[in-house]
Amino acid sequence: MSGLLSIGVRAMNASQTALQVAGHNIANANTAGYSRQDILLSATPGSFSGAGYIGKGVQVAGVARAYDAYAVREEQRSSSQAAMDEARLQQLEQLDTLFPLGEQGLGHAATQLFNAYVDVASAPQDLSARQVVVSRAEDFAARARAVAEQLEQMQSGVRNDLGVMSTQANQIIDAIARVNGLIQAAQGASQVPNDLLDQRDQLVRDLSALVPVSTVETDQGGLNVMLPGGQALVMGSQARALELRVDPADARLRQVALVGSAAPLSGSQLAGGSLGGVLRFQNEDLPATRSRFEALVTGVTTAVNAQQALGVAVDAGDGLHPGAPIFDDGGQGALGLQVAMRDPLGVAAAAPVAASAAAANLGTASVAALTVRSWDGASTPQVELEFTGAAAGSAATGYRWRVDGGAWTNEASLPQPLTLDFPVGGDPDSAALGWSLNLQGAPKAGDRFSVAPPAGSSAEVAEALRHQNGNALAMVGLREKALVGGSTAGDAYAELIAEVGLRVEGGRTLADLSASAAEQATAERSARSGVNLDEEAARLIQYQQAYQASAKVLQIAQSLFDTLLQTAG
């Protein structure tokens, strides 16, 4: 009779444990990282009797954790890649907002600056037109500074993000090491701590969302966690932390390293996780964009300042002096860009020399353009050019020229183009006055052209400069000139926008693909080891019925025992 009672008790205990396991599964159906647990039952070995071996019921052999190592590793790998791509995409999308299209863009501001010189060239004596140039220069500088400041803010934000992510990673690394110790202690007592194993896997999953990791299980139940290059983050219950270091090549950048290591971690060792995504943005996307942006700003400001120096301002005072620089960045690039010349009279619209044709010329040749190539601010000789031929008014077959009223130098032919080489006093100076003169039409023998600075009193020179537009025309020409790596300012800005746009679209494509892969991997792991509430509900009914049947066994055993007592009585 006691055997039947024991069988009933064991059956009730087993069913009760099974109900607890099913209830535990249902309670943790929405717990992140939880793996379904299944009760393992085995028959209690029977005892020999004259009729053979008689069973002694059931016993709980253990509680197994539904675990698929491949599915877990695949989920960790894909989620790490997805986190990296998403973190980089978020930074790229923020970067994209710094370079708007249309009138709000820096390229438009550069074009408007050059366009302002059109009005100056049309009416150089109009002070309001010169004031517009100053205003457009200030607008360009302000926009350039604003973008540079936002780039610096992004750089600072990246540093902060890397710091926060490193701290989070270190906290998770420490937690994994602690759980490792608990698991090893439990397994040392011949117990399998399923919930601790789930907790550790979830911690590894959280860590892989920050940095790429791989894992190796040990015989003692521990889990070693390593970076792709083999550097250990967790060895049993020992943890190794990450730290940020200032990049010696650029103090704005940060490097990630293991505490105590001599060299920082490379990009390939951190090619995963949100920290890896932000690090890639810092090392690749942001510097490339900043470089293009700075090249654009430098190209425009350098060209404008150089052309300004080839002209003469109205407020030059006594003598002719090169125009003062319009822009000054103080050695800080776009971040420190300012307009150094705010006086509209300082806009150097006039060239130091002007070309003119003699009134008595008989041919159709006229001045098409005079372009000053270089000027040191001091040398402004007068150059006269006269075409020669068989007789006055005949077709020109040669030419002669002289400097500052000196002796004529005769040339018997008319090469295309004409090149006049004349001596200068002292050592040759490449910064001395150099210019090119374009004529249109057909000259006749005796036709004269001169290139000379304005002459007369200071007042007369100032008045002449007020109406001269040679340098303003050259400024207008910068609009269509290759100022930035073979491109105009407008085209260079469009190329900058296109490059950032390509990075954003490429980043978005990668993020979409990796997110889809991560979702599939998570679904696969959940299908293999997650909790199915319908199945657990069915198991509850199954174990409930088994419990009730076990109770019936006890009831029958009790009834039989009572019958025996009554018979004996």
Secondary structure, DSSP 8 states (H G I E B T S, - for coil): -HHHHHHHHHHHHHHHHHHHHHHHHHHTTTSTT---EEEEEEE---EEETTEEE---EEEEEEEE---HHHHHHHHHHHHHHHHHHHHHHHHHHHHTTS-SGGGSHHHHHHHHHHHHHHHHH-TT-HHHHHHHHHHHHHHHHHHHHHHHHHHHHHHHHHHHHHHHHHHHHHHHHHHHHHHHHHHHHHHTT---HHHHHHHHHHHHHHHTTS--EEEE-TTS-EEEE-TTS-EEEETTEE--EEEEE-TT-TT-EEEEETT-SS---TGGG-SHHHHHHHHIIIIIHHHHHHHHHHHHHHHHHHHHHHHHTSB-GGG-SS--B---SEE-TTSGGGG-EE----GGGS--B-S-EEEE-TT--SS-EEEEEEEEE--SS----EEEEEE-SSTTSB--EEEEEETT---EEESS--SS-------SSS--TTS-EEEEEEES--BTT-EEEEE---SSHHHHHHHHHT--HHHHHHHHGGGS--BTTB-HHHHHHHHHHHHHHHHHHHHHHHHHHHHHHHHHHHHHHHHHS--HHHHHHHHHHHHHHHHHHHHHHHHHHHHHHHHHHHH-
